[in-house]
Amino acid sequence: MKLYTINTGFFKLDGGAMFGVVPKSIWNKLNPADENNLCNWAMRSLLIEDGNRLILIDTGIGNKQDAKFFSHYYLSGNDTLDTSLAAQGFHRDDITDVILTHLHFDHCGGSIICENDQLITAFKNAVYWSNKDHWQWATQPNDREKASFLKENILPIAESGHLKFIDTPSSTLEQSGKLPDTAFNENISLRFVNGHTGMMMLPQIKYKEKTIVYLADLMPSVNHLPIPYVMAYDMFPLTTLNEKKSFLKEAVENDYILFFEHDAVNECCTLQQTEKGIRQKDVFDLSAMGL
């Protein structure tokens, strides 16, 4: 097995929304905002080469939306999904599986492309993995969240015939306790969390006697490790808070490596217990580990 970081570029989101109830006087020291109160965030995917499977986790924002849409998000950087794949010696047609942690546009937009005015799958040889609970949540969205679920990113996946669902534990979307993991293969399992959105999936990878967890939007960055640092975007903030407590305790006890999808500076970290709670210990890129 080999792991590759796939950077798909940066975008901007409102700092207050990203840090919730935390005052700007505090979070602005961690991720300084521009004159419009916007902070820069990564869209970082993870590629897993496992035997004859090439598994991509999340696909970034894509490029098929119109200029008005992109004007809200200030895309920047030289990296794209295609150039990052090519830098590792791969092409999108090599991908066998796409695991979508959830179907918000910045996580799944690159899954579908527009060719000859037709919306088609960007990874023509890949199976796309979601789960029935989250699919229903995304295709029948609540009024607060529907702006994040764009039908052009979602419905063509099902129409293509490439969509499959991961088995999920029996639960309600509001359940705040730790849900059982589901095995994807012998090296990858999927954790389910419900605070940010219904049944978001967090891939957990066993590699070289280490456990690496792709955090998606449970904790978008190193600066979201403190328990009260919960995004205003989350549907159920108290559920997120409880999920963070449970996960961080497990992660520090088992020396997990955390992989951040949205941290513009920090790719991975380990954890340690401090007087202020569980915080980062070592911060590093995946490539620095020789993985």
BAKOL-981327 format. One record per residue: residue number from 1; x, y, z of N, C-alpha, C in turn; residue in three letters. Coordinates in steps of 0.02 Angstrom, whole numbers. Each point is the difference from the previous one (the first is absolute). Last residue first. Layout:
N
i,n_east,n_north,n_up,ca_east,ca_north,ca_up,c_east,c_north,c_up,aa
NUM,X,Y,Z,X,Y,Z,X,Y,Z,ala
...
***
This chain:
291
i,n_east,n_north,n_up,ca_east,ca_north,ca_up,c_east,c_north,c_up,aa
291,292,379,190,-57,-44,-12,-13,-9,-75,leu
290,165,131,144,23,-55,-41,-56,-49,-15,gly
289,-10,214,119,0,-62,40,28,-59,-39,met
288,-36,222,-89,56,1,46,5,-63,42,ala
287,-181,45,-153,61,-21,-34,60,-2,46,ser
286,-212,83,75,0,-73,-6,65,-24,-32,leu
285,9,226,136,-31,-24,-61,4,-76,-2,asp
284,-9,143,237,43,-21,-55,-41,-16,-62,phe
283,14,61,290,-36,20,-61,46,-13,-59,val
282,-28,-84,277,42,12,-58,-44,16,-60,asp
281,-120,14,199,68,-14,24,49,16,-56,lys
280,-265,92,63,48,-30,-46,67,-11,35,gln
279,-209,-1,162,24,45,-51,49,-37,-46,arg
278,-192,-25,221,38,-35,-52,17,48,-56,ile
277,-32,109,240,-37,-50,-36,44,-34,-52,gly
276,77,167,153,-58,31,-32,-45,-50,-37,lys
275,205,-62,109,-42,30,53,-63,32,-29,glu
274,98,-198,-146,30,59,32,-46,26,55,thr
273,52,-229,-177,-41,29,53,37,58,32,gln
272,28,-85,-262,25,-9,68,-49,32,48,gln
271,33,-90,-284,-33,34,56,37,-12,65,leu
270,53,14,-288,-14,-45,54,-24,42,59,thr
269,-20,62,-275,29,9,67,-12,-62,42,cys
268,-6,121,-277,-11,-54,49,25,21,68,cys
267,-10,160,-180,-30,-58,-32,-19,-54,50,glu
266,31,283,1,18,-63,32,-38,-58,-30,asn
265,-33,224,-84,71,-4,16,20,-69,22,val
264,-227,68,-55,40,28,-55,75,-8,10,ala
263,-219,-152,79,52,42,30,47,24,-56,asp
262,-191,-156,-28,-7,71,-14,54,45,29,his
261,-18,-249,19,-20,16,-69,4,74,-15,glu
260,143,-166,177,-47,56,-5,-16,17,-72,phe
259,84,-216,167,12,28,-67,-55,52,-12,phe
258,125,-138,222,-58,35,-26,19,33,-67,leu
257,88,-221,156,21,56,-42,-63,32,-30,ile
256,24,-150,239,-22,7,-69,35,59,-33,tyr
255,16,-121,231,52,32,-41,-19,3,-74,asp
254,-128,-76,200,24,-49,-48,50,29,-50,asn
253,-105,129,177,17,-63,34,32,-50,-48,glu
252,-84,206,-82,60,12,39,22,-64,36,val
251,-200,-8,-128,57,13,-43,64,11,40,ala
250,-212,-31,110,22,-61,-33,65,11,-39,glu
249,-99,189,94,22,-45,54,27,-65,-30,lys
248,-98,151,-148,65,24,22,27,-43,57,leu
247,-221,-45,-84,53,-16,-48,69,20,26,phe
246,-191,55,130,9,-73,-4,58,-18,-45,ser
245,-62,228,14,25,-25,64,17,-74,-3,lys
244,-106,96,-188,70,21,7,30,-26,65,lys
243,-229,-33,-36,40,-43,-44,74,18,3,glu
242,-154,133,119,7,-66,31,42,-47,-43,asn
241,-47,213,-89,41,7,61,11,-68,33,leu
240,-147,12,-184,70,6,-20,45,4,61,thr
239,-227,5,42,20,-67,-22,73,1,-22,thr
238,-97,203,53,13,-38,60,19,-73,-15,leu
237,-60,147,-182,63,17,33,15,-40,63,pro
236,-141,-35,-226,-13,-17,70,64,13,40,phe
235,-5,58,-230,-72,-6,12,-16,-10,73,met
234,218,135,-104,-22,-65,24,-74,-1,16,asp
233,135,194,-70,-30,-39,-54,-29,-66,26,tyr
232,128,152,135,-70,20,-5,-36,-37,-56,ala
231,218,-106,128,-22,44,-53,-74,18,6,met
230,172,-52,204,-46,-37,-42,-28,48,-52,val
229,166,-12,218,11,27,-67,-39,-42,-50,tyr
228,19,-46,242,-53,48,-20,7,27,-71,pro
227,164,-165,89,-68,-25,-3,-52,52,-21,ile
226,257,3,-86,-34,15,63,-75,-16,-6,pro
225,133,-28,-198,7,-51,51,-33,18,67,leu
224,27,125,-218,-66,-22,24,5,-56,51,his
223,188,99,-120,-28,50,45,-70,-16,24,asn
222,118,-135,-161,32,-6,66,-33,48,50,val
221,-162,-56,-197,70,22,5,27,-15,69,ser
220,-225,-63,-72,29,20,-64,74,16,3,pro
219,-170,-165,133,47,52,20,38,21,-62,met
218,-186,-123,-40,-6,-6,72,45,52,33,leu
217,-22,-39,-242,-22,60,35,-16,-11,73,asp
216,174,-155,-129,-53,37,-36,-19,62,39,ala
215,173,-178,53,-49,31,45,-57,37,-36,leu
214,173,-220,-20,-17,56,-44,-60,34,32,tyr
213,195,-163,114,-72,15,-7,-8,64,-41,val
212,188,-213,60,-9,67,-28,-74,12,-10,ile
211,179,-176,140,-69,13,-20,-6,73,-21,thr
210,216,-195,11,-29,64,19,-73,2,-22,lys
209,161,-176,-50,-12,0,72,-24,67,26,glu
208,24,-35,-237,65,-4,34,-7,9,75,lys
207,-222,45,-93,58,-1,-44,64,1,40,tyr
206,-293,13,-5,55,-33,36,59,-8,-47,lys
205,-221,177,8,45,-42,-39,54,-29,45,ile
204,-259,123,-17,52,-14,50,44,-55,-30,gln
203,-205,193,-83,43,-58,-12,56,-5,51,pro
202,-248,114,18,71,16,10,42,-62,-12,leu
201,-266,104,-61,46,-56,7,72,24,6,met
200,-269,97,55,64,13,-33,48,-58,15,met
199,-251,40,60,40,-59,-17,59,15,-45,met
198,-148,208,30,-22,-68,15,46,-53,-27,gly
197,103,233,74,-54,-16,-47,-17,-73,13,thr
196,135,111,157,7,47,-56,-57,-7,-49,his
195,8,-150,187,-6,70,21,2,50,-57,gly
194,21,-255,8,-63,32,-19,-5,74,17,asn
193,177,-233,-62,-14,55,46,-59,41,-27,val
192,151,-251,-36,-58,41,-16,-11,52,54,phe
191,215,-162,-115,-34,25,61,-59,43,-23,arg
190,147,-203,-129,-34,64,-3,-36,14,65,leu
189,231,-151,-98,-67,-2,29,-29,70,-2,ser
188,217,-154,-117,-37,63,7,-67,-15,32,ile
187,161,-172,-57,42,54,25,-37,65,16,asn
186,-100,-205,-94,38,-22,59,43,54,31,glu
185,-212,87,-124,40,-59,-18,42,-17,61,asn
184,-182,131,38,-1,11,-73,42,-55,-34,phe
183,-137,11,250,59,-17,-39,-11,15,-74,ala
182,-112,125,219,-15,-48,-54,64,-13,-39,thr
181,-65,88,271,32,10,-64,-23,-53,-50,asp
180,-150,95,213,48,-51,-22,30,18,-68,pro
179,-77,200,159,-31,-52,-40,51,-52,-20,leu
178,-25,188,210,45,-30,-49,-35,-58,-35,lys
177,-157,196,96,50,-47,25,44,-26,-56,gly
176,-193,152,-21,64,32,14,54,-48,24,ser
175,-242,12,-162,36,-36,52,70,28,9,gln
174,-174,64,-164,16,44,56,41,-34,54,glu
173,-86,-110,-199,49,50,-21,21,44,58,leu
172,-73,-250,48,-34,59,-24,53,51,-17,thr
171,35,-272,-17,5,59,42,-49,52,-24,ser
170,135,-251,-62,-67,25,14,5,58,49,ser
169,205,-50,-165,-30,-26,61,-70,29,9,pro
168,102,-33,-249,5,44,58,-31,-33,61,thr
167,115,-60,-263,-46,-18,54,11,46,59,asp
166,50,84,-250,32,-33,57,-54,-20,50,ile
165,-41,42,-271,-9,23,69,38,-45,49,phe
164,23,83,-278,-13,-55,46,-3,29,71,lys
163,3,86,-282,-10,12,71,-12,-64,38,leu
162,24,44,-245,63,-12,34,-6,6,76,his
161,-163,44,-186,3,-70,19,63,-18,39,gly
160,-90,219,-89,54,-34,-36,1,-75,12,ser
159,-149,152,114,-22,-12,-69,53,-38,-40,glu
158,48,72,222,-49,-55,0,-21,-18,-71,ala
157,142,183,23,35,-60,25,-47,-60,-2,ile
156,-81,219,-54,33,-36,-55,39,-61,23,pro
155,-108,144,164,-45,-43,-38,34,-36,-58,leu
154,127,161,138,-24,-60,35,-39,-46,-46,ile
153,91,224,-48,57,-38,27,-21,-70,21,asn
152,-158,160,-79,43,-17,-56,63,-38,22,glu
151,-160,85,159,-25,-59,-35,45,-21,-58,lys
150,74,121,230,-17,20,-68,-18,-61,-41,leu
149,27,82,265,-13,-61,-38,-24,21,-70,phe
148,44,164,164,63,-38,-4,-8,-64,-41,ser
147,-182,148,50,47,37,-43,66,-36,-7,ala
146,-176,-80,146,-9,-17,-70,47,38,-47,lys
145,-36,5,252,59,-32,-29,-4,-8,-76,glu
144,-175,95,142,62,32,24,60,-25,-39,arg
143,-222,-89,-34,7,68,-27,66,32,19,asp
142,-12,-267,-24,-35,49,40,15,70,-27,asn
141,10,-220,-165,34,41,51,-46,45,39,pro
140,12,-216,-155,-60,30,28,22,48,55,gln
139,166,-111,-114,-46,7,-56,-68,26,22,thr
138,177,-42,159,25,47,-50,-50,12,-57,ala
137,-45,-156,176,11,65,32,19,53,-52,trp
136,-12,-225,-67,-67,27,10,3,70,30,gln
135,202,-113,-22,-27,14,-66,-70,30,5,trp
134,106,-79,196,25,65,-22,-27,18,-69,his
133,-62,-209,86,-24,52,45,23,69,-24,asp
132,78,-194,-115,-71,15,-13,-25,57,43,lys
131,258,-6,-72,-43,-45,40,-72,24,-6,asn
130,236,2,-165,-33,42,50,-37,-47,47,ser
129,190,-14,-221,-27,-28,62,-29,55,44,trp
128,71,-69,-274,-8,55,47,-36,-27,62,tyr
127,162,-115,-204,-61,-5,40,0,58,49,val
126,139,1,-242,-4,-5,73,-70,-14,24,ala
125,99,51,-226,11,-69,19,-10,-13,74,asn
124,-19,218,-106,-45,-44,-37,7,-73,18,lys
123,26,245,109,41,-60,7,-39,-58,-31,phe
122,-98,213,2,70,18,-15,46,-60,1,ala
121,-270,8,-64,47,-15,54,71,16,-21,thr
120,-200,141,-111,22,-70,2,48,-10,58,ile
119,-182,183,-135,32,-14,65,16,-74,5,leu
118,-24,167,-226,-26,-57,37,38,-8,65,gln
117,46,157,-185,-63,19,34,-33,-58,36,asp
116,218,-23,-96,-50,6,-53,-70,12,29,asn
115,136,-54,193,30,-9,-67,-55,1,-52,glu
114,55,43,282,-45,17,-55,38,-7,-65,cys
113,27,-129,255,25,51,-46,-52,13,-55,ile
112,27,-114,269,-38,6,-62,31,56,-42,ile
111,92,-51,210,-23,-67,-19,-34,-1,-68,ser
110,87,192,135,43,-27,-52,-19,-69,-24,gly
109,-116,113,180,-10,35,-63,42,-27,-57,gly
108,-20,-61,247,-19,-47,-53,-6,34,-69,cys
107,66,110,210,25,-68,10,-15,-47,-59,his
106,-75,229,26,73,4,2,32,-67,12,asp
105,-243,28,-8,31,14,-65,76,2,2,phe
104,-146,-160,162,7,72,-6,45,16,-60,his
103,-63,-226,88,-15,27,-66,-6,76,-3,leu
102,155,-194,148,-68,27,-2,-7,40,-64,his
101,179,-150,24,-15,6,72,-70,27,11,thr
100,89,-143,-207,-23,68,13,-20,5,73,leu
99,162,-164,-165,-38,3,63,-17,73,13,ile
98,71,-152,-225,-4,67,29,-43,-3,62,val
97,149,-183,-173,-50,14,51,5,72,22,asp
96,138,-85,-175,-49,-56,2,-56,14,49,thr
95,191,148,-161,-35,-6,64,-53,-56,-3,ile
94,138,80,-186,28,-54,40,-38,-13,65,asp
93,-44,179,-158,-28,-63,-24,28,-60,38,asp
92,78,225,38,-65,-12,31,-31,-66,-23,arg
91,263,14,10,-51,35,-38,-67,-16,31,his
90,280,-7,90,-66,-29,-12,-43,46,-44,phe
89,227,32,109,3,-51,-52,-66,-32,-19,gly
88,56,186,154,14,-64,32,0,-57,-51,gln
87,-45,222,-66,63,6,36,19,-65,35,ala
86,-212,22,-108,55,-9,-48,68,3,34,ala
85,-194,47,128,3,-71,-18,59,-13,-46,leu
84,-40,221,52,25,-36,59,3,-75,-12,ser
83,-93,141,-165,73,11,3,29,-37,60,thr
82,-236,-10,-29,36,-34,-54,75,9,5,asp
81,-142,112,155,-3,-72,10,41,-36,-53,leu
80,86,238,49,-66,-25,-18,0,-75,14,thr
79,161,236,67,-16,-71,0,-71,-12,-24,asp
78,112,216,37,16,-30,-64,-21,-74,-5,asn
77,-109,222,147,50,-53,0,8,-32,-68,gly
76,-236,112,94,69,21,-11,46,-61,2,ser
75,-281,105,9,46,-56,-10,70,26,-16,leu
74,-224,106,89,68,24,-9,50,-57,-6,tyr
73,-254,20,40,46,-44,36,74,13,-15,tyr
72,-206,104,-97,-12,0,72,56,-34,39,his
71,-11,8,-240,16,67,26,-10,4,75,ser
70,-60,-193,-134,70,2,23,20,68,28,phe
69,-220,-26,-88,11,-47,56,71,6,26,phe
68,-53,121,-193,-33,29,59,11,-44,61,lys
67,75,-75,-212,43,51,29,-30,31,62,ala
66,-79,-250,-57,8,62,-38,42,51,38,asp
65,32,-275,18,-48,52,19,14,64,-39,gln
64,135,-206,-11,-56,6,-47,-50,55,18,lys
63,215,-101,103,6,61,-40,-59,13,-45,asn
62,77,-134,257,-11,-7,-72,5,67,-36,gly
61,30,-68,243,-57,40,-22,-15,-8,-74,ile
60,122,-198,152,5,72,-5,-61,32,-31,gly
59,35,-239,56,21,21,-67,5,76,-7,thr
58,-1,-240,185,-25,67,-17,34,27,-63,asp
57,113,-209,60,-47,26,50,-13,73,-13,ile
56,87,-228,-151,3,72,11,-52,20,52,leu
55,141,-234,-91,-58,26,36,11,74,15,ile
54,81,-225,-149,23,68,9,-59,41,26,leu
53,77,-281,-24,-50,54,8,35,66,12,arg
52,99,-225,-14,-21,21,-67,-53,54,2,asn
51,151,-18,209,-5,-55,-46,-18,25,-70,gly
50,-14,187,134,-6,-60,42,-11,-60,-46,asp
49,46,282,19,15,-54,-46,5,-65,40,glu
48,-117,254,39,25,-62,30,10,-52,-54,ile
47,-36,287,43,0,-56,-47,33,-60,32,leu
46,-129,247,77,49,-51,16,-8,-58,-49,leu
45,-56,289,15,-23,-69,-6,56,-48,18,ser
44,-65,272,46,53,-50,-3,-30,-70,0,arg
43,-38,274,-11,-45,-55,-19,47,-58,-17,met
42,31,240,161,19,-50,-50,-59,-44,-19,ala
41,-4,266,90,-6,-71,20,21,-45,-58,trp
40,-7,279,105,20,-46,-52,-2,-72,26,asn
39,-157,220,79,62,-36,14,14,-50,-56,cys
38,-152,247,40,7,-66,-29,69,-30,16,leu
37,-105,226,43,-9,-49,53,6,-72,-25,asn
36,46,206,-123,-69,-22,-5,-18,-54,51,asn
35,221,92,-27,-43,58,15,-74,-17,-5,glu
34,155,-207,56,13,58,-42,-50,56,17,asp
33,91,-189,182,-49,14,-53,23,58,-43,ala
32,141,-194,157,-18,70,-12,-46,9,-60,pro
31,48,-195,176,-9,0,-73,-22,70,-20,asn
30,70,-29,221,15,-67,-24,-3,-5,-76,leu
29,-57,196,124,71,-11,12,22,-68,-28,lys
28,-227,64,-4,37,38,-50,75,-6,9,asn
27,-164,-95,154,14,-40,-60,41,37,-52,trp
26,-58,115,205,38,-61,14,17,-36,-66,ile
25,-131,196,-1,62,21,33,45,-60,16,ser
24,-222,-29,-86,50,15,-51,66,20,31,lys
23,-167,-163,138,6,70,-22,55,10,-52,pro
22,-152,-225,36,65,26,20,8,71,-25,val
21,-188,-150,-46,-7,46,56,66,30,23,val
20,7,-106,-239,-59,0,43,0,52,54,gly
19,160,-60,-189,18,-9,70,-59,8,48,phe
18,-15,19,-243,44,-57,10,17,-13,73,met
17,-131,189,-70,-37,-62,-12,43,-61,14,ala
16,102,211,14,-49,-9,54,-40,-64,-8,gly
15,152,64,-172,33,-24,60,-48,-11,58,gly
14,-55,-23,-267,-5,48,54,30,-28,64,asp
13,95,-89,-232,-64,-2,35,2,49,57,leu
12,147,-80,-245,-10,41,59,-71,-8,27,lys
11,194,-164,-144,-57,44,-7,-10,38,65,phe
10,192,-169,-154,-23,35,60,-63,40,-16,phe
9,123,-240,-114,-5,72,1,-26,27,66,gly
8,45,-233,-52,-43,22,-55,-9,76,-1,thr
7,175,-218,92,-23,69,12,-41,23,-60,asn
6,79,-241,110,-24,29,-63,-29,69,16,ile
5,174,-203,116,-40,60,9,-18,29,-68,thr
4,56,-264,58,21,61,-35,-48,57,18,tyr
3,87,-276,72,-45,57,9,29,61,-33,leu
2,17,-293,-13,33,65,-1,-53,55,6,lys
1,40,-292,34,-42,60,0,43,62,0,met
***
